């Protein structure tokens, strides 16, 4: 079941990346178009792409902050355990003689 979820997540991620790449290519291609004025469909597409990328960036930032908030206690407890026990060469059983 976990493998199936991983495959689905990979397919969705790949589709999102391909969509972003093709959209960016379209924007680059049409950046110097002959604008028809107020209701230009190409300008509307460019505007939509730019604002969706801004929203995606904002969503990723919020998601990162949420993940930091959720896993902060695990990270801090891991660091605290490491500092309390300490990793010495004796604990790691490293021999220094030649």
C-alpha positions in Angstrom: 0.0 0.0 0.0 2.9 2.4 0.8 4.6 1.7 -2.5 1.3 2.5 -4.3 1.1 5.8 -2.5 4.7 6.6 -3.4 4.0 5.9 -7.1 0.9 8.1 -7.1 2.8 10.9 -5.3 5.6 10.6 -7.9 3.2 10.8 -10.8 1.5 13.8 -9.4 4.8 15.5 -8.7 6.0 14.8 -12.2 2.8 16.1 -13.7 3.1 19.3 -11.7 6.7 19.8 -12.7 6.0 19.2 -16.4 3.1 21.6 -16.2 5.2 24.3 -14.7 8.0 23.8 -17.2 5.6 24.0 -20.2 3.8 27.0 -18.8 7.1 28.8 -18.3 8.1 27.9 -21.8 4.9 29.3 -23.1 5.4 32.5 -21.1 9.0 32.9 -22.5 7.7 32.3 -26.0 4.9 34.8 -25.8 6.6 37.5 -23.7 7.1 39.7 -26.8 3.7 39.1 -28.4 1.6 41.6 -30.3 -0.8 42.6 -27.5 -4.4 43.2 -28.8 -5.2 45.5 -25.8 -7.6 45.2 -22.9 -8.9 41.6 -23.4 -5.7 40.0 -24.6 -5.8 36.2 -23.9 -2.0 35.8 -23.9 -1.7 38.6 -21.3 -4.4 36.9 -19.3 -2.5 33.6 -19.4 0.8 35.3 -18.4 -1.0 37.0 -15.5 -2.6 33.7 -14.4 0.7 31.8 -14.5 2.6 34.5 -12.5 -0.1 34.6 -9.8 -0.3 30.8 -9.5 3.4 30.6 -9.1 3.3 33.2 -6.4 0.5 31.3 -4.6 2.5 28.0 -5.0 5.5 29.6 -3.4 3.4 31.0 -0.6 1.9 27.6 0.0 5.3 25.9 0.1 6.5 28.4 2.6 3.4 27.8 4.9 3.9 24.1 4.5 7.5 24.3 5.5 6.7 26.3 8.6 4.0 23.8 9.5 6.4 20.9 9.2 8.9 22.7 11.3 6.3 23.3 13.9 5.1 19.7 13.9 8.6 18.1 14.0 10.3 20.7 16.1 10.0 18.7 19.3 11.4 15.6 17.7 14.4 17.5 16.3 15.1 19.3 19.6 14.8 16.0 21.6 17.2 14.4 19.1 19.7 17.2 19.6 19.3 17.1 23.4 19.9 13.4 23.5 23.0 13.7 21.4 24.4 16.5 23.6 23.5 14.7 26.8 25.1 11.4 25.9 27.8 13.0 23.8 29.6 11.2 21.0 33.1 10.6 22.0 35.6 8.4 20.3 35.3 5.9 23.2 31.5 5.8 22.8 31.9 5.3 19.0 34.6 2.6 19.7 37.1 4.2 17.4 40.7 2.9 17.8 43.3 5.6 17.4 46.5 3.5 17.5 48.2 2.7 14.2 
